[in-house]
Every structure is written in C-alpha cells, then in structure tokens.
Amino acid sequence: RHGVPRLVMHLTMGRSPETPSQAGLDSLRRIVDAAAVAGVIVCIENARDPDHIDAALEAIASPHLGLCYDSSHD
C-alpha cells in the first residue's frame, strides 16, 4: 500500500532467545507468504543468535525472504 519494497525484522527478542521452533518458522512462513502477495521482501536481520537465521533460511526457500546484515550487531 505504501510502496515499501523491503521490510527488515528481527527474529528474536531479548537477551536469551529460545531455540528455533517449528511454530516460529510457521509464523515466519505466513509472513513471507503475505509479503510475496504484496510484492515485499522480508529481510531478517542478524541479531543475537545466528541459529534462528540459519533455521529460517534453511526452512523457507523464497525470493521474498532475505538477510539484512547489520554490522553493529556482529
């Protein structure tokens, strides 16, 4: 609606995120599917736990899911 081509988001909150879960991946898949319909790319940002990024990128093969590298988080 606003012509935003990319949305950047974190996969976790807080200092001690839980391990990646199927429920979390299912939620992200629904977000990515909705983004595809809207023509938006969801860019997950590197944060505290790289396991979540690995799990998301391995589970969801979509051109509407990408990575936004933030050097200040590295």
C-alpha positions as a printed NumPy array, in Angstrom:
array([[  0.   ,   0.   ,   0.   ],
       [  2.886,   2.371,   0.747],
       [  5.278,   1.104,  -1.909],
       [  7.79 ,  -0.268,   0.586],
       [  9.917,  -2.857,  -1.258],
       [ 11.638,  -4.363,   1.796],
       [ 10.783,  -4.938,   5.431],
       [ 13.583,  -5.522,   7.946],
       [ 12.787,  -7.531,  11.061],
       [ 14.457,  -9.333,  13.951],
       [ 13.579, -12.968,  14.534],
       [ 14.057, -12.831,  18.299],
       [ 13.596, -10.547,  21.297],
       [ 15.568, -10.182,  24.472],
       [ 18.993, -11.325,  25.538],
       [ 18.255, -15.053,  25.767],
       [ 16.078, -16.143,  22.854],
       [ 14.546, -19.588,  22.923],
       [ 15.77 , -22.172,  20.448],
       [ 14.248, -22.013,  16.959],
       [ 10.859, -23.744,  16.872],
       [  8.511, -25.086,  14.24 ],
       [  5.827, -22.676,  15.451],
       [  8.176, -19.734,  14.895],
       [  9.121, -20.976,  11.427],
       [  5.449, -21.475,  10.554],
       [  4.704, -17.893,  11.632],
       [  7.585, -16.561,   9.565],
       [  6.408, -18.609,   6.568],
       [  2.97 , -16.954,   6.824],
       [  4.633, -13.522,   6.956],
       [  6.772, -14.325,   3.908],
       [  3.755, -15.675,   2.003],
       [  1.832, -12.457,   2.718],
       [  4.871, -10.416,   1.697],
       [  5.045, -12.294,  -1.603],
       [  1.427, -11.386,  -2.357],
       [  2.224,  -7.743,  -1.568],
       [  5.463,  -7.761,  -3.571],
       [  7.615,  -7.148,  -0.495],
       [ 10.882,  -8.816,   0.527],
       [ 11.204,  -9.685,   4.234],
       [ 14.813,  -9.169,   5.318],
       [ 15.737, -10.857,   8.579],
       [ 18.439,  -9.032,  10.464],
       [ 21.355, -10.679,  12.198],
       [ 20.901, -10.303,  15.938],
       [ 21.981, -12.29 ,  18.976],
       [ 21.562, -15.876,  17.814],
       [ 22.641, -17.   ,  14.333],
       [ 20.808, -20.328,  14.809],
       [ 17.498, -18.569,  14.139],
       [ 18.754, -17.089,  10.877],
       [ 20.141, -20.446,   9.751],
       [ 16.885, -22.225,  10.612],
       [ 14.757, -19.626,   8.804],
       [ 16.829, -19.535,   5.63 ],
       [ 17.047, -23.334,   5.501],
       [ 13.314, -23.863,   6.111],
       [ 11.901, -21.152,   3.849],
       [ 13.181, -21.1  ,   0.29 ],
       [ 11.592, -17.961,  -1.107],
       [ 12.809, -15.   ,  -3.12 ],
       [ 10.741, -12.942,  -0.656],
       [ 12.983, -13.857,   2.288],
       [ 16.465, -12.417,   2.566],
       [ 19.111, -11.262,   5.013],
       [ 19.865,  -7.724,   6.117],
       [ 23.369,  -7.676,   7.578],
       [ 23.788,  -5.121,  10.368],
       [ 27.482,  -4.777,  11.216],
       [ 26.676,  -3.206,  14.59 ],
       [ 25.04 ,  -6.492,  15.627],
       [ 28.04 ,  -8.568,  14.629]])
